[in-house]
């Protein structure tokens, strides 16, 4: 069985939402810009609460923002 | 670089500088650099001063909430891993020291000679070194996870 990993569309969604900066998203989600950067680069898997907060900022269903896929 | 990462770097530099100053005070400088002792001491004090100022500014920023969130879940996760590693090291070092004290004490009693490592001042220096190393491990672990990702 292959390894699963968390992928996200945050970068795409930021640009679809008026070219929102990482800093703006970080402020809306209540985290640092570096954490948003780490999530985008798949260097950090956010907590369920933060993942839902990010989805709420974009007003998108959770699965449109984060996916759990096979490598 | 996040504030917590800068804090970890300044903490690492500050600890190294204080440890350096402590080691120089206790053991002195090697003969080759003895002539530069004043310059080396002045440099260490400058490093300590700068690192202390950086930490002070970061603490002030955190207390005034300027510049957004100071610490989030990722920072807390990295910090907890750093504390865990430092704690493991500290426990292993302290247990090793206690076992060492028991063994050297038994050997000293049997042979009637006081071993070098059993001397109280030597134990004190080793304990101080262990504590500084634990702080270095904490800062080092934080920097490692900030650079590599978690």
Backbone of each chain as ProteinMPNN parsed JSONL, in Angstrom:
{"seq_chain_A": "XXXXXXXXXXXXXXXXXXXXXXXXXXXXXXXXXXXXXXXXXXXXXXXXXXXXXXXXXXXXXXXXXXXXXXX", "coords_chain_A": {"N_chain_A": [[0.849, -1.207, 0.0], [0.624, 2.152, -0.961], [2.069, 5.315, 0.159], [0.084, 7.809, 1.722], [-0.698, 11.276, 1.234], [-1.171, 14.704, 2.273], [-2.604, 17.042, 0.214], [-2.986, 20.356, -1.135], [-4.996, 23.153, -2.34], [-4.387, 25.754, -1.869], [-2.774, 27.797, -2.886], [-3.818, 28.23, -5.485], [-6.439, 28.925, -4.822], [-6.0, 31.279, -3.405], [-5.23, 33.026, -5.408], [-7.511, 33.014, -6.915], [-9.156, 34.365, -5.266], [-9.026, 37.257, -5.433], [-6.252, 37.612, -5.641], [-5.14, 37.12, -3.114], [-2.823, 37.684, -0.517], [-0.281, 35.721, 1.181], [0.091, 36.69, 3.691], [-2.306, 38.067, 4.221], [-4.127, 35.921, 4.227], [-3.055, 34.516, 6.358], [-3.55, 36.279, 8.485], [-6.352, 36.226, 8.501], [-6.816, 33.582, 9.124], [-5.629, 33.371, 11.532], [-2.941, 32.709, 12.033], [0.697, 32.56, 11.567], [2.441, 34.087, 8.76], [4.449, 32.45, 7.876], [3.579, 29.906, 8.544], [1.409, 29.514, 6.82], [2.832, 29.538, 4.456], [4.393, 27.232, 4.849], [2.386, 25.285, 4.863], [1.347, 25.51, 2.277], [3.568, 24.69, 0.836], [3.575, 22.07, 1.453], [5.003, 21.34, 3.697], [4.13, 21.253, 6.174], [1.481, 19.794, 7.941], [-1.624, 20.993, 8.624], [-3.58, 21.44, 11.68], [-6.842, 19.978, 12.235], [-8.66, 21.936, 12.915], [-7.441, 24.331, 12.032], [-7.311, 23.751, 9.317], [-10.031, 23.712, 8.646], [-10.619, 26.374, 9.224], [-9.153, 27.695, 7.239], [-10.447, 26.767, 4.953], [-12.893, 27.965, 5.406], [-12.239, 30.666, 5.185], [-11.896, 30.901, 2.443], [-14.407, 30.301, 1.727], [-15.16, 27.778, 0.818], [-15.971, 24.286, 0.245], [-14.522, 21.846, 2.427], [-13.166, 19.707, 1.133], [-12.482, 20.816, -1.276], [-10.354, 22.325, -0.754], [-8.421, 20.869, 0.714], [-6.902, 17.7, 0.055], [-6.65, 14.191, 0.454], [-4.425, 12.209, -0.769], [-3.008, 9.455, -2.706], [0.485, 8.957, -3.061]], "CA_chain_A": [[0.0, 0.0, 0.0], [1.446, 3.368, -1.07], [1.915, 6.348, 1.193], [-0.881, 8.875, 1.445], [-0.22, 12.599, 1.652], [-2.167, 15.78, 2.216], [-2.327, 18.077, -0.787], [-3.933, 21.477, -0.991], [-5.129, 24.103, -3.463], [-4.395, 27.088, -1.262], [-2.151, 28.774, -3.792], [-4.798, 28.514, -6.55], [-7.581, 29.61, -4.212], [-5.576, 32.646, -3.055], [-5.254, 33.841, -6.626], [-8.91, 33.148, -7.344], [-9.808, 35.288, -4.327], [-8.444, 38.601, -5.533], [-4.798, 37.533, -5.417], [-4.921, 37.272, -1.67], [-1.434, 37.361, -0.134], [-0.13, 34.751, 2.284], [-0.052, 37.46, 4.922], [-3.746, 38.31, 4.428], [-4.733, 34.641, 4.612], [-2.567, 34.2, 7.71], [-4.284, 37.114, 9.45], [-7.742, 35.765, 8.572], [-6.843, 32.25, 9.75], [-5.061, 33.499, 12.878], [-1.615, 32.073, 12.142], [1.755, 33.385, 10.977], [2.605, 33.919, 7.31], [5.356, 31.312, 7.653], [2.797, 28.666, 8.644], [0.684, 29.385, 5.546], [3.856, 29.174, 3.476], [4.762, 25.827, 5.084], [1.247, 24.438, 4.452], [1.322, 25.554, 0.8], [4.706, 23.914, 0.325], [3.385, 20.717, 1.991], [6.028, 21.062, 4.71], [3.428, 21.16, 7.456], [0.066, 19.412, 7.856], [-2.297, 21.771, 9.675], [-4.569, 20.753, 12.514], [-8.171, 19.947, 11.616], [-9.285, 23.241, 13.166], [-6.852, 25.322, 11.124], [-7.711, 23.396, 7.955], [-11.406, 24.195, 8.476], [-10.579, 27.843, 9.203], [-8.659, 28.114, 5.911], [-11.543, 26.503, 4.01], [-13.926, 28.973, 5.684], [-11.772, 31.949, 4.628], [-12.163, 30.87, 1.001], [-15.818, 29.957, 1.575], [-15.165, 26.59, -0.049], [-16.056, 23.033, 1.009], [-13.22, 21.38, 2.905], [-12.487, 18.837, 0.151], [-11.955, 21.624, -2.393], [-9.097, 22.958, -0.305], [-7.458, 19.814, 1.082], [-7.154, 16.349, -0.441], [-5.784, 13.144, 1.016], [-4.208, 11.393, -1.971], [-1.885, 8.534, -2.758], [1.659, 9.541, -3.748]], "C_chain_A": [[0.884, 1.258, 0.0], [1.147, 4.359, 0.03], [0.877, 7.386, 0.762], [-0.284, 10.211, 1.886], [-1.327, 13.643, 1.501], [-1.72, 16.809, 1.184], [-3.315, 19.213, -0.6], [-3.914, 22.384, -2.212], [-5.068, 25.542, -2.971], [-3.843, 28.151, -2.216], [-3.146, 29.213, -4.875], [-5.953, 29.342, -5.981], [-7.236, 31.047, -3.82], [-5.682, 33.552, -4.274], [-6.674, 34.02, -7.163], [-9.679, 34.117, -6.447], [-9.076, 36.623, -4.284], [-6.964, 38.649, -5.231], [-4.444, 37.819, -3.96], [-3.472, 36.892, -1.333], [-1.431, 36.328, 1.005], [-0.363, 35.448, 3.622], [-1.528, 37.707, 5.254], [-4.444, 37.034, 4.891], [-4.329, 34.27, 6.041], [-3.333, 34.992, 8.767], [-5.718, 36.627, 9.621], [-7.848, 34.411, 9.283], [-6.245, 32.269, 11.162], [-3.76, 32.754, 13.087], [-0.556, 33.003, 11.542], [1.849, 33.12, 9.469], [3.468, 32.705, 6.993], [4.612, 29.978, 7.712], [1.997, 28.432, 7.366], [1.65, 28.945, 4.45], [4.239, 27.695, 3.606], [3.641, 24.885, 4.649], [1.204, 24.356, 2.921], [2.412, 24.664, 0.198], [4.661, 22.462, 0.8], [4.496, 20.325, 2.973], [5.404, 20.941, 6.082], [1.965, 20.809, 7.209], [-0.684, 20.119, 8.98], [-3.229, 20.908, 10.513], [-5.916, 20.822, 11.803], [-8.848, 21.312, 11.754], [-8.759, 24.305, 12.199], [-7.258, 25.048, 9.678], [-9.134, 23.884, 7.674], [-11.46, 25.72, 8.408], [-10.163, 28.35, 7.821], [-9.76, 27.912, 4.862], [-12.645, 27.558, 4.167], [-13.538, 30.339, 5.12], [-12.093, 32.021, 3.135], [-13.641, 30.606, 0.692], [-15.988, 28.778, 0.606], [-15.382, 25.347, 0.823], [-14.649, 22.531, 1.331], [-12.44, 20.606, 1.833], [-11.984, 19.595, -1.074], [-10.61, 22.267, -2.039], [-8.035, 21.908, -0.004], [-7.886, 18.459, 0.513], [-6.151, 15.388, 0.195], [-5.562, 12.124, -0.088], [-2.981, 10.495, -1.847], [-0.749, 9.186, -3.525], [1.87, 8.923, -5.108]], "O_chain_A": [[1.77, 1.409, 0.842], [0.137, 4.272, 0.729], [0.809, 7.78, -0.402], [0.536, 10.261, 2.803], [-2.269, 13.486, 0.724], [-0.625, 17.366, 1.262], [-4.361, 19.041, 0.026], [-2.968, 22.39, -3.0], [-5.635, 26.441, -3.592], [-4.382, 29.252, -2.328], [-3.299, 30.404, -5.148], [-6.384, 30.327, -6.58], [-8.088, 31.933, -3.896], [-6.156, 34.685, -4.19], [-6.999, 35.035, -7.779], [-10.731, 34.626, -6.833], [-8.578, 37.051, -3.243], [-6.474, 39.609, -4.636], [-3.58, 38.636, -3.643], [-2.965, 35.883, -1.822], [-2.435, 36.106, 1.681], [-0.933, 34.878, 4.552], [-1.949, 37.577, 6.404], [-5.247, 37.056, 5.823], [-5.142, 33.781, 6.826], [-3.716, 34.455, 9.806], [-6.246, 36.61, 10.733], [-8.839, 34.13, 9.957], [-6.349, 31.286, 11.896], [-3.496, 32.232, 14.17], [-0.872, 34.095, 11.069], [1.405, 32.085, 8.972], [3.262, 32.02, 5.991], [4.971, 29.032, 7.011], [1.91, 27.305, 6.878], [1.326, 28.092, 3.623], [4.391, 26.994, 2.606], [3.911, 23.804, 4.124], [1.046, 23.278, 2.348], [2.203, 23.985, -0.807], [5.607, 21.707, 0.575], [4.878, 19.159, 3.073], [6.074, 20.567, 7.045], [1.293, 21.431, 6.387], [-0.414, 19.874, 10.156], [-3.613, 19.806, 10.119], [-6.107, 21.622, 10.887], [-9.52, 21.782, 10.836], [-9.528, 25.076, 11.625], [-7.517, 25.973, 8.908], [-9.413, 24.408, 6.595], [-12.236, 26.292, 7.642], [-10.739, 29.304, 7.298], [-9.978, 28.765, 4.001], [-13.252, 27.986, 3.185], [-14.391, 31.082, 4.637], [-12.506, 33.063, 2.628], [-14.065, 30.678, -0.461], [-16.835, 28.792, -0.286], [-15.024, 25.347, 2.0], [-13.706, 22.774, 0.578], [-11.24, 20.807, 1.644], [-11.156, 19.081, -1.827], [-9.848, 22.687, -2.909], [-6.884, 22.044, -0.418], [-9.069, 18.121, 0.494], [-4.99, 15.721, 0.436], [-6.413, 11.266, -0.322], [-2.076, 10.717, -1.043], [-0.975, 9.881, -4.516], [2.806, 9.295, -5.816]]}, "seq_chain_B": "XXXXXXXXXXXXXXXXXXXXXXXXXXXXXXXXXXXXXXXXXXXXXXXXXXXXXXXXXXXXXXXXXXXXXXXXXXXXXXXXXXXXXXXXXXXXXXXXXXXXXXXXXXXXXXXXXXXXXXXXXXXXXXXXXXXXXXXXXXXXXXXXXXXXXX", "coords_chain_B": {"N_chain_B": [[11.478, 34.464, 7.698], [10.157, 33.437, 10.752], [9.11, 35.083, 13.848], [9.56, 33.43, 16.03], [11.465, 31.72, 15.034], [13.607, 33.453, 14.645], [13.973, 34.072, 17.286], [14.8, 31.586, 18.242], [17.259, 31.332, 16.919], [18.645, 33.553, 18.019], [18.649, 32.773, 20.664], [20.228, 30.489, 20.514], [22.701, 31.601, 19.723], [23.172, 33.334, 21.887], [23.347, 31.509, 24.031], [25.566, 30.007, 23.223], [27.519, 32.0, 23.304], [27.518, 32.728, 26.037], [28.222, 30.277, 27.149], [30.746, 29.997, 25.992], [32.076, 32.17, 27.182], [31.939, 31.361, 29.84], [33.448, 28.959, 29.772], [35.941, 30.012, 29.019], [36.45, 31.59, 31.257], [36.679, 29.635, 33.221], [38.517, 27.639, 32.314], [40.398, 29.082, 30.898], [42.138, 30.635, 28.068], [43.456, 29.01, 25.07], [47.042, 28.693, 24.643], [47.944, 29.779, 22.18], [46.169, 31.808, 21.476], [46.159, 33.493, 23.568], [47.153, 36.101, 23.709], [45.187, 37.575, 22.511], [43.114, 37.82, 24.23], [41.636, 39.965, 25.358], [40.333, 41.113, 23.14], [38.804, 38.914, 22.339], [37.15, 38.511, 24.565], [35.794, 40.963, 24.549], [34.425, 40.715, 22.122], [32.74, 38.534, 22.677], [31.126, 39.688, 24.669], [29.866, 41.647, 23.127], [28.381, 40.048, 21.353], [26.702, 38.769, 23.191], [25.303, 41.004, 24.136], [24.004, 41.932, 21.76], [22.414, 39.677, 21.04], [20.828, 39.537, 23.314], [19.456, 41.97, 23.131], [18.002, 41.558, 20.748], [16.275, 39.506, 21.578], [14.893, 40.884, 23.53], [13.558, 42.875, 22.066], [11.903, 41.23, 20.491], [10.337, 40.07, 22.496], [9.036, 42.37, 23.417], [7.571, 43.067, 21.126], [5.875, 40.851, 20.989], [4.407, 41.209, 23.314], [3.03, 43.54, 22.761], [1.5, 42.848, 20.645], [2.039, 43.673, 18.071], [2.283, 43.441, 14.533], [0.872, 41.115, 13.861], [0.04, 37.589, 14.469], [1.959, 36.11, 17.026], [2.703, 33.575, 17.83], [1.843, 30.422, 16.717], [0.011, 27.295, 16.081], [1.903, 25.693, 14.763], [4.352, 26.706, 15.657], [4.092, 26.046, 18.356], [4.045, 23.252, 18.215], [6.594, 22.697, 17.179], [8.115, 23.787, 19.239], [7.398, 22.088, 21.339], [8.485, 19.655, 20.492], [11.16, 20.381, 20.563], [11.548, 20.877, 23.302], [11.085, 18.293, 24.219], [13.285, 16.834, 23.137], [15.413, 18.16, 24.423], [14.781, 17.569, 27.054], [15.002, 14.735, 27.076], [17.765, 14.498, 26.626], [18.739, 15.813, 28.909], [17.774, 14.159, 30.975], [19.086, 11.704, 30.427], [21.739, 12.541, 30.721], [21.787, 13.424, 33.416], [21.143, 11.054, 34.792], [23.313, 9.479, 33.994], [25.346, 10.94, 35.236], [24.663, 10.583, 37.936], [24.97, 7.807, 38.212], [27.671, 7.72, 37.633], [28.686, 9.154, 39.828], [28.038, 7.38, 41.915], [29.572, 5.121, 41.177], [32.22, 6.168, 41.083], [32.443, 6.965, 43.696], [32.31, 4.525, 45.036], [34.61, 3.333, 44.006], [36.518, 5.155, 44.948], [36.296, 4.797, 47.69], [37.127, 2.159, 47.895], [39.735, 2.232, 46.888], [40.842, 4.279, 48.298], [41.598, 6.672, 47.273], [40.863, 9.935, 45.984], [39.007, 10.355, 43.144], [39.399, 12.26, 40.09], [37.039, 12.988, 38.665], [35.191, 12.797, 40.657], [35.4, 14.97, 42.22], [33.864, 17.766, 43.8], [33.824, 20.378, 42.512], [34.368, 19.717, 39.891], [32.172, 18.174, 39.193], [30.255, 20.147, 39.356], [30.968, 21.846, 37.212], [30.538, 20.062, 35.104], [27.786, 19.664, 35.317], [26.843, 22.269, 34.782], [27.691, 22.496, 32.134], [26.156, 20.461, 30.988], [23.578, 21.531, 31.332], [23.733, 23.853, 29.712], [24.148, 22.589, 27.277], [21.717, 21.265, 26.977], [20.026, 23.452, 26.564], [21.079, 24.343, 24.17], [20.445, 22.158, 22.549], [17.685, 22.374, 22.543], [17.251, 24.873, 21.185], [18.563, 24.252, 18.799], [17.054, 22.084, 17.814], [14.643, 23.404, 17.32], [15.415, 25.2, 15.283], [16.17, 23.354, 13.331], [13.691, 22.086, 12.68], [12.267, 24.313, 11.789], [13.678, 24.947, 9.493], [13.648, 22.563, 7.946], [11.01, 21.806, 7.888], [7.906, 20.484, 9.206]], "CA_chain_B": [[11.796, 33.844, 8.991], [9.177, 33.873, 11.758], [9.698, 35.642, 15.068], [10.015, 32.333, 16.89], [12.705, 31.192, 14.456], [14.645, 34.435, 14.992], [14.181, 33.9, 18.73], [15.588, 30.354, 18.412], [18.631, 31.654, 16.483], [19.29, 34.436, 19.0], [18.847, 31.966, 21.873], [21.384, 29.625, 20.239], [23.91, 32.44, 19.737], [23.343, 33.813, 23.257], [23.804, 30.385, 24.858], [26.947, 29.693, 22.817], [28.398, 33.075, 23.793], [27.637, 32.624, 27.503], [28.992, 29.055, 27.408], [32.124, 30.329, 25.632], [32.613, 33.041, 28.24], [32.07, 30.518, 31.041], [34.583, 28.046, 29.568], [37.174, 30.812, 29.057], [36.664, 32.002, 32.651], [37.053, 28.478, 34.046], [39.716, 26.933, 31.832], [41.337, 29.991, 30.253], [42.279, 30.523, 26.611], [44.641, 28.275, 24.637], [48.252, 29.537, 24.622], [48.118, 30.455, 20.88], [45.315, 33.002, 21.357], [46.19, 34.174, 24.88], [47.415, 37.532, 23.5], [43.969, 38.238, 22.007], [42.047, 37.557, 25.21], [40.773, 41.154, 25.519], [39.475, 41.228, 21.954], [37.848, 37.796, 22.35], [36.167, 38.807, 25.621], [34.955, 42.076, 24.07], [33.553, 40.17, 21.072], [31.712, 37.717, 23.343], [30.182, 40.61, 25.313], [29.066, 42.273, 22.061], [27.429, 39.023, 20.882], [25.704, 38.607, 24.257], [24.483, 42.224, 24.13], [23.145, 41.967, 20.562], [21.419, 38.599, 21.153], [19.896, 39.922, 24.382], [18.604, 43.039, 22.582], [17.076, 40.938, 19.783], [15.242, 38.801, 22.342], [14.097, 41.905, 24.228], [12.675, 43.482, 21.05], [10.889, 40.223, 20.134], [9.424, 39.964, 23.637], [8.208, 43.585, 23.424], [6.631, 42.94, 20.006], [4.882, 39.842, 21.373], [3.531, 41.738, 24.363], [2.178, 44.593, 22.219], [0.715, 42.234, 19.553], [2.305, 44.35, 16.795], [2.761, 42.57, 13.46], [0.103, 39.869, 13.733], [0.167, 36.497, 15.438], [3.353, 35.874, 17.407], [2.972, 32.145, 18.009], [0.663, 29.637, 16.336], [0.086, 25.858, 16.382], [3.156, 25.13, 14.243], [5.407, 27.11, 16.601], [3.924, 25.269, 19.59], [4.434, 21.865, 17.926], [8.056, 22.682, 17.075], [8.652, 24.03, 20.582], [7.209, 20.888, 22.172], [9.498, 18.671, 20.066], [12.46, 20.87, 21.038], [11.595, 20.622, 24.744], [11.184, 16.841, 24.392], [14.674, 16.423, 22.883], [16.253, 18.703, 25.496], [14.449, 16.816, 28.264], [15.623, 13.405, 26.947], [19.21, 14.65, 26.837], [18.957, 16.177, 30.316], [17.529, 12.972, 31.808], [20.182, 10.741, 30.203], [22.96, 13.122, 31.294], [21.69, 13.434, 34.881], [21.219, 9.66, 35.258], [24.711, 9.083, 33.8], [26.136, 11.594, 36.283], [24.365, 9.943, 39.225], [25.641, 6.495, 38.178], [29.101, 8.022, 37.717], [28.985, 9.524, 41.216], [27.986, 6.153, 42.713], [30.716, 4.261, 40.83], [33.486, 6.789, 41.518], [32.439, 6.942, 45.163], [32.654, 3.155, 45.443], [36.026, 3.129, 43.654], [37.303, 5.985, 45.86], [36.301, 4.144, 49.012], [37.903, 0.914, 47.812], [41.161, 2.502, 46.669], [41.307, 5.284, 49.253], [42.012, 7.87, 46.532], [39.76, 10.742, 45.44], [39.134, 10.451, 41.691], [39.236, 13.622, 39.555], [35.644, 13.25, 38.305], [34.351, 12.8, 41.863], [35.59, 16.239, 42.918], [32.629, 18.559, 43.691], [33.89, 21.466, 41.525], [34.312, 19.111, 38.548], [30.772, 17.805, 38.986], [29.525, 21.403, 39.121], [31.242, 22.261, 35.831], [29.869, 19.125, 34.19], [26.345, 19.97, 35.389], [26.613, 23.525, 34.043], [27.874, 22.165, 30.722], [24.973, 19.676, 30.589], [22.439, 22.457, 31.232], [23.92, 24.664, 28.509], [23.953, 21.712, 26.111], [20.272, 21.038, 26.849], [19.449, 24.666, 25.949], [21.525, 24.337, 22.763], [19.654, 21.128, 21.855], [16.332, 22.94, 22.345], [17.297, 25.861, 20.092], [18.98, 23.542, 17.579], [15.902, 21.323, 17.31], [13.686, 24.371, 16.758], [15.941, 25.683, 13.997], [16.12, 22.225, 12.397], [12.316, 21.895, 12.189], [11.851, 25.487, 11.007], [14.34, 24.888, 8.18], [13.279, 21.364, 7.186], [9.569, 21.611, 7.873], [7.492, 19.498, 10.205]], "C_chain_B": [[10.811, 34.358, 10.049], [9.88, 34.384, 13.011], [10.278, 34.544, 15.951], [11.315, 31.719, 16.369], [13.866, 32.137, 14.761], [15.009, 34.292, 16.464], [15.07, 32.674, 18.981], [17.049, 30.594, 18.026], [19.348, 32.503, 17.528], [19.557, 33.687, 20.302], [20.08, 31.06, 21.723], [22.69, 30.417, 20.35], [24.219, 32.898, 21.161], [23.91, 32.708, 24.155], [25.252, 30.019, 24.534], [27.928, 30.726, 23.366], [28.609, 32.965, 25.305], [28.47, 31.384, 27.868], [30.475, 29.286, 27.111], [32.799, 31.152, 26.718], [32.872, 32.24, 29.516], [33.303, 29.605, 30.922], [35.913, 28.792, 29.624], [37.504, 31.209, 30.493], [37.193, 30.843, 33.492], [38.4, 27.894, 33.62], [40.771, 27.842, 31.194], [41.423, 29.745, 28.756], [43.482, 29.653, 26.257], [45.829, 29.221, 24.474], [48.381, 30.345, 23.326], [47.307, 31.752, 20.791], [45.26, 33.813, 22.659], [46.347, 35.689, 24.725], [46.168, 38.308, 23.066], [42.813, 38.115, 22.994], [41.085, 38.738, 25.372], [39.801, 41.293, 24.362], [38.398, 40.139, 21.956], [36.752, 38.048, 23.393], [35.227, 39.923, 25.179], [33.962, 41.588, 23.02], [32.413, 39.362, 21.695], [30.666, 38.616, 24.004], [29.291, 41.302, 24.292], [27.987, 41.31, 21.578], [26.308, 38.84, 21.914], [24.74, 39.803, 24.256], [23.506, 42.255, 22.965], [22.036, 40.914, 20.663], [20.365, 38.937, 22.21], [18.924, 40.993, 23.881], [17.562, 42.486, 21.612], [15.927, 40.252, 20.526], [14.316, 39.787, 23.049], [13.089, 42.529, 23.266], [11.557, 42.508, 20.679], [9.866, 40.056, 21.253], [8.483, 41.17, 23.692], [7.159, 43.529, 22.32], [5.512, 41.966, 20.35], [3.888, 40.412, 22.379], [2.596, 42.819, 23.834], [1.299, 44.099, 21.072], [0.89, 42.968, 18.211], [2.767, 43.305, 15.776], [2.106, 41.207, 13.417], [0.406, 38.842, 14.804], [1.635, 36.225, 15.747], [3.673, 34.389, 17.437], [1.71, 31.369, 17.64], [0.905, 28.149, 16.601], [1.389, 25.207, 15.898], [4.321, 25.463, 15.18], [5.336, 26.268, 17.874], [4.363, 23.823, 19.394], [5.963, 21.734, 17.866], [8.688, 22.863, 18.454], [8.525, 22.789, 21.462], [8.21, 19.797, 21.798], [10.884, 19.063, 20.578], [12.612, 20.603, 22.537], [11.758, 19.128, 25.023], [12.633, 16.374, 24.216], [15.614, 16.898, 23.995], [16.026, 17.926, 26.792], [15.09, 15.416, 28.236], [17.12, 13.493, 27.242], [19.517, 14.898, 28.311], [18.809, 14.96, 31.221], [18.678, 11.967, 31.682], [21.461, 11.247, 30.869], [22.928, 13.068, 32.821], [21.81, 12.012, 35.435], [22.662, 9.147, 35.128], [25.594, 9.668, 34.9], [25.916, 10.927, 37.645], [25.068, 8.581, 39.302], [27.152, 6.691, 38.328], [29.518, 8.358, 39.153], [29.028, 8.271, 42.09], [29.21, 5.27, 42.471], [32.022, 4.862, 41.364], [33.594, 6.809, 43.047], [32.862, 5.561, 45.678], [34.13, 2.873, 45.191], [36.928, 3.902, 44.621], [37.417, 5.338, 47.233], [37.177, 2.901, 49.02], [39.401, 1.191, 47.708], [41.734, 3.503, 47.668], [41.786, 6.553, 48.58], [40.788, 8.608, 46.015], [39.965, 10.875, 43.94], [38.79, 11.866, 41.218], [37.767, 13.961, 39.281], [34.727, 13.316, 39.524], [34.472, 14.111, 42.632], [34.356, 17.131, 42.723], [32.682, 19.65, 42.626], [33.797, 20.925, 40.108], [32.876, 18.722, 38.209], [29.939, 19.046, 38.67], [29.717, 21.861, 37.675], [30.526, 21.363, 34.828], [28.363, 19.415, 34.159], [26.006, 21.243, 34.615], [26.697, 23.267, 32.543], [26.661, 21.405, 30.182], [23.763, 20.596, 30.407], [22.539, 23.332, 29.981], [23.664, 23.828, 27.25], [22.465, 21.442, 25.893], [19.595, 22.238, 26.186], [19.821, 24.724, 24.464], [20.724, 23.327, 21.952], [18.247, 21.658, 21.576], [16.326, 23.914, 21.163], [17.634, 25.193, 18.76], [17.824, 22.761, 16.966], [14.881, 22.259, 16.672], [14.144, 24.833, 15.38], [15.847, 24.583, 12.936], [14.705, 22.072, 11.813], [11.809, 23.108, 11.411], [12.449, 25.429, 9.597], [13.812, 23.743, 7.339], [11.776, 21.231, 6.984], [9.194, 20.493, 8.812], [6.258, 18.737, 9.747]], "O_chain_B": [[10.651, 35.566, 10.219], [11.072, 34.155, 13.213], [11.345, 34.703, 16.542], [12.154, 31.26, 17.143], [14.966, 31.696, 15.094], [16.177, 34.376, 16.847], [15.973, 32.711, 19.817], [17.964, 30.127, 18.704], [20.493, 32.231, 17.887], [20.563, 33.929, 20.968], [20.862, 30.884, 22.658], [23.651, 29.974, 20.978], [25.37, 32.862, 21.597], [24.833, 32.941, 24.936], [26.058, 29.758, 25.427], [29.016, 30.386, 23.83], [29.731, 33.093, 25.795], [29.308, 31.428, 28.769], [31.347, 28.843, 27.859], [33.929, 30.878, 27.122], [33.892, 32.42, 30.182], [34.097, 29.496, 31.856], [36.889, 28.299, 30.189], [38.663, 31.177, 30.909], [38.044, 31.032, 34.361], [39.294, 27.682, 34.44], [41.906, 27.419, 30.975], [40.862, 28.781, 28.237], [44.426, 29.558, 27.041], [45.649, 30.408, 24.199], [48.871, 31.474, 23.355], [47.713, 32.69, 20.105], [44.421, 34.7, 22.82], [45.77, 36.466, 25.486], [46.093, 39.526, 23.226], [41.654, 38.29, 22.617], [39.877, 38.548, 25.506], [38.614, 41.553, 24.554], [37.24, 40.394, 21.623], [35.571, 37.824, 23.128], [34.018, 39.851, 25.401], [32.799, 41.992, 23.022], [31.259, 39.492, 21.287], [29.468, 38.349, 23.916], [28.107, 41.525, 24.544], [26.829, 41.692, 21.413], [25.13, 38.765, 21.565], [23.525, 39.636, 24.361], [22.327, 42.561, 23.142], [20.868, 41.208, 20.407], [19.178, 38.665, 22.034], [17.727, 40.939, 24.163], [16.398, 42.883, 21.64], [14.762, 40.394, 20.156], [13.111, 39.558, 23.156], [11.916, 42.694, 23.602], [10.399, 42.908, 20.564], [8.671, 39.917, 20.992], [7.293, 41.027, 23.974], [6.003, 43.892, 22.535], [4.346, 42.215, 20.045], [2.69, 40.138, 22.313], [1.504, 43.013, 24.369], [0.448, 44.84, 20.579], [0.027, 42.902, 17.336], [3.538, 42.403, 16.103], [2.726, 40.237, 12.98], [0.937, 39.147, 15.871], [2.457, 36.122, 14.836], [4.788, 33.985, 17.107], [0.636, 31.627, 18.184], [1.877, 27.781, 17.261], [1.911, 24.292, 16.536], [5.166, 24.614, 15.461], [6.357, 25.832, 18.405], [4.974, 23.228, 20.282], [6.545, 20.801, 18.419], [9.66, 22.191, 18.799], [9.428, 22.474, 22.236], [8.726, 19.096, 22.669], [11.678, 18.21, 20.974], [13.667, 20.158, 22.99], [12.476, 18.738, 25.945], [13.151, 15.615, 25.036], [16.485, 16.157, 24.451], [16.969, 17.66, 27.537], [15.65, 14.965, 29.235], [17.672, 12.69, 27.994], [20.418, 14.29, 28.888], [19.617, 14.751, 32.126], [19.178, 11.447, 32.679], [22.181, 10.478, 31.505], [23.923, 12.711, 33.451], [22.498, 11.79, 36.432], [23.173, 8.474, 36.023], [26.474, 8.99, 35.431], [26.861, 10.733, 38.409], [25.678, 8.241, 40.316], [27.824, 5.945, 39.04], [30.56, 7.908, 39.631], [29.935, 8.109, 42.906], [29.808, 4.742, 43.408], [32.822, 4.178, 42.003], [34.681, 6.688, 43.611], [33.653, 5.44, 46.614], [34.817, 2.271, 46.016], [37.959, 3.394, 45.064], [38.48, 5.331, 47.853], [37.873, 2.615, 49.994], [40.224, 0.516, 48.325], [42.947, 3.574, 47.866], [42.33, 7.433, 49.248], [39.791, 7.986, 45.649], [40.966, 11.436, 43.496], [38.004, 12.574, 41.848], [37.297, 15.052, 39.607], [33.613, 13.832, 39.437], [33.733, 14.34, 43.589], [33.851, 17.244, 41.606], [31.705, 19.846, 41.904], [33.23, 21.568, 39.225], [32.42, 18.915, 37.082], [29.038, 19.008, 37.832], [28.755, 22.22, 36.997], [29.98, 21.836, 33.832], [27.747, 19.408, 33.094], [25.014, 21.295, 33.888], [25.872, 23.76, 31.773], [26.196, 21.662, 29.071], [23.013, 20.455, 29.442], [21.55, 23.529, 29.275], [23.049, 24.295, 26.291], [22.004, 21.394, 24.753], [18.705, 22.074, 25.351], [19.009, 25.097, 23.617], [20.363, 23.593, 20.805], [17.688, 21.421, 20.505], [15.502, 23.797, 20.256], [17.06, 25.529, 17.724], [17.635, 22.77, 15.749], [14.321, 21.954, 15.619], [13.362, 24.856, 14.429], [15.489, 24.846, 11.788], [14.543, 21.943, 10.6], [11.016, 22.962, 10.481], [11.799, 25.818, 8.626], [13.552, 23.917, 6.149], [11.326, 20.614, 6.019], [10.023, 19.659, 9.177], [5.769, 17.865, 10.465]]}, "name": "protein", "num_of_chains": 2, "seq": "XXXXXXXXXXXXXXXXXXXXXXXXXXXXXXXXXXXXXXXXXXXXXXXXXXXXXXXXXXXXXXXXXXXXXXXXXXXXXXXXXXXXXXXXXXXXXXXXXXXXXXXXXXXXXXXXXXXXXXXXXXXXXXXXXXXXXXXXXXXXXXXXXXXXXXXXXXXXXXXXXXXXXXXXXXXXXXXXXXXXXXXXXXXXXXXXXXXXXXXXXXXXXXXXXXXXXXXXXXXXX"}
